[in-house]
Amino acid sequence: MAQRPDTPDSKMDATTLYREDIITDRKVGTIRRMTPITSDGADDSARPTIYLGEAQIMTNAGPLPINFEIEAAGVAEAVEKFGDAAKEAVERTVRELQELRRQQASSIVVPGMGNPGSKIQIP
């Protein structure tokens, strides 16, 4: 299949590979352990293991996924730190949503550029 000229290069970087393990309690959230590996699949001890937390918050539009990194040296520490990291990520997301809402509310409406379904034109 030929690649279109406007699409990004989809070649994987063999020097930055990770194996992903999923850890969950099936109640609160999920932790993804990203273990660095070499191109032949062996563990790469030269790079750190990364722990990523995943949770959701309910909004008027439905569930909103929240992803965040957990600074931890192992699974037990990642599980212990999950709650605080999730709380911080939710608070950051809420602040960002409030800022977006504030920006939207204070945006200037220019005739002809606003609602595309509007039939009203101001000369």
C-alpha positions in Angstrom: 0.0 0.0 0.0 1.4 3.4 -1.0 1.7 6.0 1.7 0.1 9.4 0.9 2.5 12.3 0.9 0.6 14.2 3.6 0.6 11.3 6.2 3.3 11.1 8.9 6.0 8.5 8.7 4.6 5.4 10.5 8.0 3.6 10.9 8.6 2.4 14.5 11.8 3.4 16.3 13.5 0.2 17.4 15.5 2.0 20.0 12.4 3.1 22.0 10.3 -0.1 22.3 8.3 -1.0 25.4 6.3 -4.0 26.5 3.0 -3.1 28.1 1.5 -5.0 31.1 -1.9 -4.1 32.4 -2.5 -4.1 36.2 -6.0 -3.4 37.5 -8.2 -4.0 40.5 -11.3 -3.9 38.2 -12.8 -1.1 40.4 -10.9 2.1 40.5 -8.6 2.2 37.6 -5.7 0.7 35.6 -2.0 0.9 35.8 0.0 0.2 32.6 3.6 -0.9 33.3 5.7 0.1 30.3 8.9 -2.1 30.4 11.6 -1.0 28.0 12.8 -3.7 25.6 15.4 -4.1 22.9 14.5 -4.8 19.3 14.9 -8.6 20.0 12.3 -8.4 22.8 14.8 -8.7 25.8 14.4 -6.3 28.7 16.4 -3.1 28.3 17.8 -2.3 31.8 19.4 0.9 30.5 16.0 2.7 30.4 13.5 3.1 33.2 10.2 1.3 33.5 7.3 3.7 33.2 4.0 3.5 35.1 0.9 5.1 33.6 -2.4 5.4 35.5 -5.8 5.5 33.8 -9.0 6.5 35.5 -12.3 8.1 34.4 -14.5 11.0 35.6 -18.1 11.3 34.8 -19.2 14.5 33.0 -22.4 15.7 31.5 -21.2 14.3 28.2 -20.3 10.9 29.7 -17.2 9.3 31.0 -13.9 11.2 30.4 -10.7 9.2 30.4 -7.8 10.6 32.5 -4.3 9.4 31.8 -1.3 10.2 34.0 2.2 9.1 34.8 3.0 7.6 38.2 6.5 8.1 39.6 7.3 4.7 41.0 10.1 2.1 41.3 7.8 -0.9 41.2 4.2 -2.1 41.0 3.6 -1.9 44.7 4.7 1.7 44.8 2.6 2.5 41.7 -0.5 1.0 43.3 0.2 2.9 46.5 0.6 6.2 44.6 -2.3 5.7 42.2 -4.9 7.5 44.3 -2.9 10.7 44.8 -1.7 10.8 41.2 -5.3 10.2 39.9 -6.6 13.0 42.2 -3.9 15.4 40.9 -4.6 14.5 37.3 -8.4 15.0 37.8 -7.8 18.4 39.4 -5.5 19.4 36.5 -8.1 18.2 34.0 -10.9 20.1 35.7 -8.8 23.3 35.7 -8.0 22.9 32.0 -11.7 22.3 31.2 -12.7 25.4 33.2 -10.0 27.4 31.3 -11.4 26.2 28.0 -14.9 27.1 29.1 -13.7 30.6 30.2 -12.0 31.1 26.8 -15.0 30.0 24.9 -17.3 32.3 26.9 -15.1 35.3 26.4 -14.4 34.7 22.7 -15.4 37.5 20.3 -18.2 36.6 17.8 -17.5 37.9 14.3 -20.5 38.1 11.9 -20.2 35.4 9.3 -17.7 33.4 11.2 -19.8 32.2 14.1 -22.6 29.7 13.8 -22.4 28.1 10.4 -26.1 27.3 10.4 -27.1 31.0 11.1 -29.0 32.8 8.4 -28.6 36.2 10.0 -26.0 38.4 8.4 -25.0 41.8 9.7 -23.6 44.2 7.1 
